[in-house]
């Protein structure tokens, strides 16, 4: 279904005075409170004169229940391919196994590598412990543990692979700095845990530092993520733009949204090479009664969408009307407090925002409204990222970590069997269990499972030598379950050295 979203609000009827073309977008009404808050947002955009040509698609619960495990049908993919932009309400994933995450599927399929969440407080009209908070969380959206590569390897052990790439790290770091430059922000902070994960988080940190050198006017800072998040919760005013790998970014962005006063105020942008998806950060809340939900998160996502589409004047008009509504004390129940003058349901809140279109707030900082023109397209807020080419490093095989499933007496016995099987092909250097070195010179107190990492080193060997080693281990009755080759890059080890190395 299609509908033109224009100033007079009548589907399919544009005013003769409107010379700017209506921009096509894909709209997904979602589940639970989704259709209700989407109707609210579209009503406000209609009244503001957004000039959008909406293609409505179905994604989410009903699609899942019809047997589509991804929750998104082909017609929705086709619409996104045409428009490049989706405004999406929250969806419900049915309980039970077998259903893929719709959000993860869409982000990865469309290459939406950046998740951007502006989080600010609205003192004094919305109660919060952090009145001076105005921060943007930029989260890498495709890699890290969210690559979703997991295996059960033994009776006792399952693993999840943490993948960090140079290209992915550079892309998100560069996006964070470009965003800061374009939005006039002064500082970008990177949060990682490279004191422990020296190879993966270490790569993310190194690339951040490299990119930062190209933006001398912007302060660049890095923090260990546990300290950084603790400090953020205590002093959010010290942060401006924060860039993080996927998992840390997921956690901090939800924390930051809640700190603003309500997750109902949180809008989110997923953006990348295949388009952009604009959504609220909260879920579908299927048990919430009707005419209660706060549409603000989806509305603020819609504001970001308008800026992305080059409709900055309309975005500012909507934002100022929304700020006036908060300022006048018309609040949904999730943000109601001592400054509330009227407890509003979804419909009343929507009407209040529409009534205030064209007004500017007095207590809250107003958004500058560019002069509207029916003939001139405005500049889009979209950011184009170019990855720099690099000279390839010399890569040399240094050995192999062989992971084995073994229920024997202890690591000393395992070492004897491994050495006997390997012969002179590779030298056994270390055995670890759950990342703790247990051979040589292990301790009896160390808890061991049936999952052992056995490190063999031999400089100058080739891949076929690793295959021969594995064959020898198999012939001796040792069950190997995975291998990781050890490489040196320009002479530097590309692997963790392990405890005691």
Secondary structure per residue as TSV (DSSP state, phi and psi in degrees):
chain	resnum	aa	ss	phi	psi
A	1	X	-	360.0	140.6
A	2	X	E	-120.0	150.2
A	3	X	E	-151.5	132.1
A	4	X	E	-81.6	128.6
A	5	X	E	-101.3	98.6
A	6	X	-	-127.1	178.4
A	7	X	T	-65.9	-35.0
A	8	X	T	-81.4	-7.0
A	9	X	-	76.1	4.4
A	10	X	-	-92.8	121.6
A	11	X	T	-53.9	128.5
A	12	X	T	80.3	1.7
A	13	X	-	-122.0	107.7
A	14	X	-	-96.9	145.2
A	15	X	-	-70.9	146.6
A	16	X	T	-61.4	-25.5
A	17	X	T	-76.6	-14.3
A	18	X	-	-82.0	106.2
A	19	X	-	-96.3	-21.5
A	20	X	S	-73.7	135.8
A	21	X	-	-69.7	148.8
A	22	X	-	-71.0	133.3
A	23	X	E	-90.1	127.7
A	24	X	E	-72.8	136.0
A	25	X	E	-136.7	157.2
A	26	X	E	-98.1	134.5
A	27	X	E	-123.7	127.2
A	28	X	E	-117.2	117.6
A	29	X	-	-73.8	-20.3
A	30	X	-	75.8	-162.1
A	31	X	S	-124.8	173.7
A	32	X	T	57.6	-120.3
A	33	X	T	-78.2	-4.7
A	34	X	H	-54.2	-55.4
A	35	X	H	-58.0	-36.2
A	36	X	H	-67.7	-47.0
A	37	X	H	-75.0	-27.8
A	38	X	H	-66.8	-41.5
A	39	X	H	-60.4	-39.8
A	40	X	H	-60.2	-50.0
A	41	X	H	-64.1	-45.1
A	42	X	H	-64.1	-35.1
A	43	X	H	-61.1	-42.0
A	44	X	H	-67.6	-43.0
A	45	X	H	-64.4	-37.9
A	46	X	H	-58.1	-50.6
A	47	X	H	-64.4	-30.0
A	48	X	H	-82.0	-11.5
A	49	X	T	82.9	50.2
A	50	X	-	-76.0	-23.6
A	51	X	-	57.2	62.7
A	52	X	E	-122.7	141.3
A	53	X	E	-107.0	100.5
A	54	X	E	-88.8	129.0
A	55	X	E	-105.3	114.8
A	56	X	E	-88.2	130.9
A	57	X	E	-129.6	159.2
A	58	X	-	-105.6	125.5
A	59	X	B	-135.9	160.1
A	60	X	S	105.9	-143.3
A	61	X	H	-56.1	-50.5
A	62	X	H	-66.9	-32.2
A	63	X	H	-67.3	-43.9
A	64	X	H	-55.3	-48.8
A	65	X	H	-69.2	-17.3
A	66	X	T	-83.9	3.1
A	67	X	T	104.4	2.6
A	68	X	-	-89.6	106.1
A	69	X	T	-69.8	-14.9
A	70	X	T	-90.9	-16.6
A	71	X	S	80.4	7.2
A	72	X	B	-137.7	121.9
A	73	X	-	-82.5	169.0
A	74	X	H	-61.7	-36.6
A	75	X	H	-63.4	-28.9
A	76	X	H	-71.6	-43.2
A	77	X	H	-57.7	-43.1
A	78	X	H	-62.6	-40.4
A	79	X	H	-64.2	-44.8
A	80	X	H	-62.8	-37.2
A	81	X	H	-62.5	-34.9
A	82	X	H	-74.5	-43.6
A	83	X	H	-92.4	-34.5
A	84	X	S	76.2	1.0
A	85	X	E	-142.0	133.3
A	86	X	E	-128.2	133.7
A	87	X	E	-103.5	115.7
A	88	X	E	-123.6	127.2
A	89	X	-	-81.8	164.8
A	90	X	-	-61.9	149.1
A	91	X	-	-122.2	162.2
A	92	X	-	-108.0	129.4
A	93	X	-	-96.8	123.1
A	94	X	-	-56.8	148.8
A	95	X	S	-70.7	154.7
A	96	X	S	103.3	166.9
A	97	X	S	-79.9	172.2
A	98	X	S	93.4	-3.8
A	99	X	-	-108.1	126.8
A	100	X	-	-80.4	153.1
A	101	X	-	-69.0	118.4
A	102	X	H	-59.8	-44.7
A	103	X	H	-62.3	-45.6
A	104	X	H	-64.9	-42.2
A	105	X	H	-59.0	-46.3
A	106	X	H	-68.2	-41.4
A	107	X	H	-60.7	-44.9
A	108	X	H	-74.3	-42.3
A	109	X	H	-63.8	-39.1
A	110	X	T	-91.4	-1.5
A	111	X	T	66.4	37.5
A	112	X	-	-85.7	82.2
A	113	X	-	-78.3	-16.9
A	114	X	E	-118.5	127.9
A	115	X	E	-107.3	121.0
A	116	X	E	-117.7	123.2
A	117	X	E	-129.5	102.2
A	118	X	E	-70.6	131.8
A	119	X	E	-133.5	110.2
A	120	X	E	-135.9	158.0
A	121	X	-	-99.7	160.0
A	122	X	-	-124.0	62.0
A	123	X	T	-69.4	147.6
A	124	X	T	-96.0	15.3
A	125	X	T	-90.8	-21.1
A	126	X	S	-118.1	124.3
A	127	X	-	-67.3	134.9
A	128	X	-	-159.8	154.5
A	129	X	S	-84.9	-3.4
A	130	X	-	-131.1	72.7
A	131	X	T	-66.8	-18.9
A	132	X	T	-106.0	23.3
A	133	X	-	-85.9	127.3
A	134	X	E	-152.9	91.3
A	135	X	E	-135.4	154.2
A	136	X	E	-121.8	123.5
A	137	X	E	-93.7	123.8
A	138	X	E	-112.9	110.3
A	139	X	E	-109.5	129.2
A	140	X	E	-63.6	136.1
A	141	X	-	-113.5	-3.8
A	142	X	S	-124.5	-22.0
A	143	X	-	-109.4	-147.8
A	144	X	B	65.0	-155.7
A	145	X	G	-64.9	-18.3
A	146	X	G	-77.3	1.0
A	147	X	G	-61.6	-20.9
A	148	X	-	72.7	27.4
A	149	X	-	-95.4	102.1
A	150	X	E	-128.6	150.0
A	151	X	E	-145.4	143.1
A	152	X	E	-93.8	122.2
A	153	X	-	-106.5	-30.6
A	154	X	S	-138.9	-176.9
A	155	X	S	-61.2	-26.2
A	156	X	S	-112.4	-14.6
A	157	X	-	-131.4	132.7
A	158	X	E	-120.4	154.0
A	159	X	E	-133.2	155.2
A	160	X	E	-130.9	126.9
A	161	X	-	-85.3	132.0
A	162	X	-	-97.5	112.4
A	163	X	B	-110.8	119.3
A	164	X	-	-123.3	125.9
A	165	X	-	-111.3	154.3
A	166	X	H	-64.2	-44.8
A	167	X	H	-64.6	-43.2
A	168	X	H	-64.7	-38.9
A	169	X	H	-67.5	-42.4
A	170	X	H	-65.2	-40.9
A	171	X	H	-61.6	-46.1
A	172	X	H	-73.9	-35.5
A	173	X	H	-64.8	-45.1
A	174	X	H	-64.2	-38.5
A	175	X	H	-61.1	-43.5
A	176	X	H	-60.9	-43.0
A	177	X	H	-71.2	-39.3
A	178	X	H	-64.4	-39.9
A	179	X	H	-62.1	-45.7
A	180	X	H	-60.9	-43.0
A	181	X	H	-63.8	-45.3
A	182	X	H	-69.1	-33.1
A	183	X	H	-93.3	3.1
A	184	X	T	69.9	29.3
A	185	X	-	-90.9	155.9
A	186	X	-	-104.6	-18.4
A	187	X	E	-144.8	142.7
A	188	X	E	-124.2	126.5
A	189	X	E	-113.1	131.9
A	190	X	E	-105.0	131.9
A	191	X	E	-117.6	124.7
A	192	X	E	-144.4	175.7
A	193	X	-	-125.5	54.2
A	194	X	T	-85.0	1.3
A	195	X	T	-74.3	-18.6
A	196	X	T	-111.1	-55.0
A	197	X	-	-93.9	77.5
A	198	X	T	-70.0	-27.3
A	199	X	T	-84.9	-51.9
A	200	X	H	-76.9	-63.5
A	201	X	H	-64.2	-28.6
A	202	X	H	-61.9	-39.7
A	203	X	H	-64.3	-46.0
A	204	X	H	-57.0	-43.6
A	205	X	H	-66.1	-45.3
A	206	X	H	-61.3	-42.7
A	207	X	H	-66.1	-39.7
A	208	X	H	-56.0	-47.0
A	209	X	H	-62.8	-39.2
A	210	X	H	-63.7	-46.0
A	211	X	H	-66.1	-37.8
A	212	X	H	-57.8	-30.7
A	213	X	T	-64.1	-21.3
A	214	X	T	-85.2	-2.2
A	215	X	-	-128.9	66.8
A	216	X	T	-64.5	-21.5
A	217	X	T	-79.4	-9.6
A	218	X	S	-110.2	128.6
A	219	X	E	-69.5	129.3
A	220	X	E	-113.2	133.1
A	221	X	E	-142.4	147.1
A	222	X	E	-126.6	148.2
A	223	X	E	-141.2	147.9
A	224	X	E	-66.0	134.2
A	225	X	H	-63.3	-35.2
A	226	X	H	-67.7	-44.6
A	227	X	H	-64.6	-43.0
A	228	X	H	-59.2	-45.9
A	229	X	H	-67.3	-39.9
A	230	X	H	-62.1	-42.1
A	231	X	H	-69.1	-36.5
A	232	X	H	-60.1	-45.1
A	233	X	H	-63.8	-33.8
A	234	X	H	-84.7	-38.2
A	235	X	-	-135.9	66.0
A	236	X	G	-64.0	-21.8
A	237	X	G	-67.1	-12.9
A	238	X	G	-79.9	-6.1
A	239	X	-	-114.9	152.1
A	240	X	S	-125.0	-71.5
A	241	X	E	-118.5	131.5
A	242	X	E	-120.7	128.0
A	243	X	E	-116.7	133.9
A	244	X	E	-144.6	155.2
A	245	X	-	-62.3	169.5
A	246	X	H	-55.6	-55.8
A	247	X	H	-63.4	-49.7
A	248	X	H	-60.9	-39.3
A	249	X	H	-65.5	-37.6
A	250	X	H	-60.8	-45.0
A	251	X	H	-67.1	-50.4
A	252	X	H	-67.0	-35.8
A	253	X	H	-66.1	-35.9
A	254	X	H	-70.6	-39.3
A	255	X	H	-60.0	-47.6
A	256	X	H	-62.8	-40.4
A	257	X	H	-62.7	-42.7
A	258	X	H	-65.3	-32.9
A	259	X	H	-67.3	-19.7
A	260	X	T	-72.5	-16.0
A	261	X	T	130.1	-24.9
A	262	X	-	-172.5	140.4
A	263	X	G	-65.7	-16.6
A	264	X	G	-68.3	-9.1
A	265	X	G	-96.7	2.9
A	266	X	-	-96.0	119.8
A	267	X	E	-104.4	154.9
A	268	X	E	-139.7	144.3
A	269	X	E	-123.1	127.5
A	270	X	E	-110.8	119.4
A	271	X	E	-137.7	147.2
A	272	X	E	-178.8	-159.5
A	273	X	T	-68.3	-24.8
A	274	X	T	-100.2	13.7
A	275	X	E	126.6	-151.3
A	276	X	E	-153.6	140.9
A	277	X	E	-121.1	129.7
A	278	X	E	-115.2	128.7
A	279	X	E	-155.8	164.7
A	280	X	E	-78.5	156.4
A	281	X	S	-85.7	-15.0
A	282	X	S	-85.8	171.8
A	283	X	-	-86.6	-172.4
A	284	X	-	-82.9	-13.1
A	285	X	-	42.6	60.2
A	286	X	T	-63.3	-20.7
A	287	X	T	-90.1	-3.2
A	288	X	S	-73.7	133.4
A	289	X	-	-62.0	161.4
A	290	X	T	-69.3	156.9
A	291	X	T	57.0	37.6
A	292	X	-	-124.4	-32.8
A	293	X	-	-63.8	146.4
A	294	X	-	-86.8	117.7
A	295	X	-	-83.4	4.4
A	296	X	H	-62.4	-41.2
A	297	X	H	-59.4	-46.5
A	298	X	H	-69.0	-34.8
A	299	X	H	-64.9	-42.8
A	300	X	H	-66.9	-33.0
A	301	X	H	-63.5	-39.1
A	302	X	H	-63.6	-36.0
A	303	X	H	-61.9	-44.9
A	304	X	H	-63.4	-36.1
A	305	X	H	-62.7	-43.3
A	306	X	H	-60.7	-41.5
A	307	X	H	-64.7	-41.2
A	308	X	H	-59.9	-35.4
A	309	X	T	-86.4	0.1
A	310	X	T	83.2	25.6
A	311	X	-	-111.9	53.3
A	312	X	H	-63.7	-34.5
A	313	X	H	-66.8	-42.1
A	314	X	H	-68.3	-39.7
A	315	X	H	-58.7	-44.1
A	316	X	H	-66.0	-39.2
A	317	X	H	-61.3	-45.1
A	318	X	H	-64.9	-44.8
A	319	X	H	-62.3	-43.1
A	320	X	H	-66.9	-36.7
A	321	X	H	-65.4	-40.9
A	322	X	H	-64.5	-42.8
A	323	X	H	-62.6	-39.2
A	324	X	H	-63.1	-37.7
A	325	X	H	-63.1	-46.0
A	326	X	H	-62.0	-44.0
A	327	X	H	-62.8	-33.7
A	328	X	T	-81.4	3.0
A	329	X	T	79.9	17.9
A	330	X	E	-91.0	102.9
A	331	X	E	-127.8	141.2
A	332	X	-	-74.5	166.2
A	333	X	T	-66.3	-24.7
A	334	X	T	-71.1	-21.2
A	335	X	T	-116.3	7.0
A	336	X	-	-66.5	142.4
A	337	X	S	-168.0	-153.4
A	338	X	T	-67.9	-18.7
A	339	X	T	-96.7	7.0
A	340	X	-	-81.2	126.2
A	341	X	S	-99.6	-27.5
A	342	X	E	-145.4	126.7
A	343	X	E	-83.2	116.0
A	344	X	-	-112.7	142.5
A	345	X	-	-84.5	-176.6
A	346	X	H	-60.0	-47.4
A	347	X	H	-66.2	-43.2
A	348	X	H	-65.9	-40.6
A	349	X	H	-61.8	-41.8
A	350	X	H	-60.7	-47.4
A	351	X	H	-59.4	-39.3
A	352	X	H	-64.4	-41.0
A	353	X	H	-64.7	-43.5
A	354	X	H	-63.0	-41.2
A	355	X	H	-59.7	-27.5
A	356	X	T	-99.6	5.9
A	357	X	T	-60.3	128.8
A	358	X	T	97.9	-10.1
A	359	X	-	-94.7	162.6
A	360	X	-	-127.0	139.9
A	361	X	-	-69.8	156.0
A	362	X	S	-109.9	-37.0
A	363	X	S	-85.8	-41.8
A	364	X	S	-88.1	148.3
A	365	X	-	-62.6	126.1
A	366	X	-	-76.2	154.0
A	367	X	-	-92.9	130.8
A	368	X	-	-62.6	130.8
A	369	X	-	-104.0	112.8
A	370	X	-	-61.3	153.1
A	371	X	-	-64.7	127.8
A	372	X	-	-77.0	144.0
A	373	X	-	-138.7	135.6
A	374	X	S	-84.3	-1.2
A	375	X	S	-121.0	-17.1
A	376	X	S	-114.5	126.5
A	377	X	-	-72.6	138.8
A	378	X	-	-85.0	163.6
A	379	X	-	-74.3	134.2
A	380	X	-	-74.1	151.8
A	381	X	-	-86.7	2.4
A	382	X	-	-61.1	145.3
A	383	X	-	-116.4	124.2
A	384	X	-	-95.2	133.1
A	385	X	-	-117.5	133.0
A	386	X	-	-117.6	124.5
A	387	X	-	-84.0	129.7
A	388	X	-	-75.5	142.1
A	389	X	-	-77.6	150.8
A	390	X	-	-132.2	151.9
A	391	X	-	-73.0	130.8
A	392	X	-	-69.7	140.0
A	393	X	-	-86.0	154.1
A	394	X	-	-72.6	127.0
A	395	X	E	-114.4	120.7
A	396	X	E	-127.8	132.0
A	397	X	E	-70.0	127.9
A	398	X	E	-112.6	-11.8
A	399	X	E	160.1	-159.0
A	400	X	E	-155.1	139.6
A	401	X	E	-95.1	120.6
A	402	X	E	-108.2	123.1
A	403	X	E	-97.8	128.0
A	404	X	E	-125.1	149.1
A	405	X	E	-97.8	113.5
A	406	X	-	-148.5	131.7
A	407	X	-	-110.4	28.4
A	408	X	S	-73.9	-171.3
A	409	X	S	-68.2	-45.2
A	410	X	-	-174.3	176.0
A	411	X	H	-65.7	-29.9
A	412	X	H	-63.2	-44.0
A	413	X	H	-63.4	-42.2
A	414	X	H	-62.0	-41.0
A	415	X	H	-61.6	-40.9
A	416	X	H	-61.4	-44.2
A	417	X	H	-67.2	-40.3
A	418	X	H	-64.9	-44.9
A	419	X	H	-64.4	-39.7
A	420	X	H	-64.4	-39.6
A	421	X	H	-71.9	-40.3
A	422	X	H	-73.9	-31.5
A	423	X	T	62.8	-132.1
A	424	X	T	-96.2	2.8
A	425	X	S	-64.7	-50.8
A	426	X	S	-135.9	155.0
A	427	X	E	-100.0	125.0
A	428	X	E	-72.4	120.4
A	429	X	E	-104.9	-29.3
A	430	X	E	-165.5	147.1
A	431	X	E	-125.9	133.0
A	432	X	E	-123.2	158.6
A	433	X	E	-136.3	120.3
A	434	X	T	56.2	32.5
A	435	X	T	85.8	-2.3
A	436	X	E	-102.2	130.6
A	437	X	E	-68.1	124.6
A	438	X	E	-118.1	-8.1
A	439	X	E	-153.7	137.4
A	440	X	T	-77.6	167.8
A	441	X	T	59.2	45.0
A	442	X	-	-79.5	179.0
A	443	X	-	-121.7	143.8
A	444	X	T	-65.3	-25.7
A	445	X	T	-72.2	-17.8
A	446	X	S	-67.3	126.6
A	447	X	-	-72.9	126.4
A	448	X	-	-117.9	141.5
A	449	X	-	-106.1	-164.9
A	450	X	S	-93.0	19.3
A	451	X	E	-122.8	113.3
A	452	X	E	-124.5	131.7
A	453	X	E	-97.4	122.8
A	454	X	E	-117.0	113.4
A	455	X	E	-95.2	122.9
A	456	X	E	-113.3	133.9
A	457	X	E	-122.8	143.4
A	458	X	-	-170.4	99.7
A	459	X	T	-63.9	142.5
A	460	X	T	88.0	-6.4
A	461	X	-	-73.0	163.4
A	462	X	-	-116.7	172.2
A	463	X	H	-58.5	-38.5
A	464	X	H	-64.7	-25.1
A	465	X	H	-70.3	-35.1
A	466	X	H	-63.8	-42.8
A	467	X	H	-60.1	-39.8
A	468	X	H	-66.0	-39.3
A	469	X	H	-60.8	-44.6
A	470	X	H	-63.8	-37.3
A	471	X	H	-64.3	-41.6
A	472	X	H	-63.4	-40.8
A	473	X	H	-64.3	-43.6
A	474	X	H	-62.8	-41.8
A	475	X	H	-66.3	-22.1
A	476	X	T	-91.7	3.2
A	477	X	T	88.8	12.2
A	478	X	-	-93.3	120.8
A	479	X	E	-87.7	103.5
A	480	X	E	-87.5	141.5
A	481	X	E	-114.4	-19.4
A	482	X	E	-167.6	162.6
A	483	X	E	-134.1	152.5
A	484	X	E	-133.0	117.2
A	485	X	E	-71.2	144.1
A	486	X	E	-102.1	121.0
A	487	X	E	-121.7	150.4
A	488	X	E	-107.4	136.9
A	489	X	E	-115.2	115.0
A	490	X	T	51.1	38.7
A	491	X	T	85.9	-6.8
A	492	X	E	-101.0	137.1
A	493	X	E	-64.4	133.8
A	494	X	S	-100.3	34.1
A	495	X	S	-151.2	155.7
A	496	X	-	-68.6	141.1
A	497	X	-	-77.7	-22.6
A	498	X	-	89.0	154.6
A	499	X	T	-61.3	130.3
A	500	X	T	85.7	0.2
A	501	X	-	-92.9	360.0
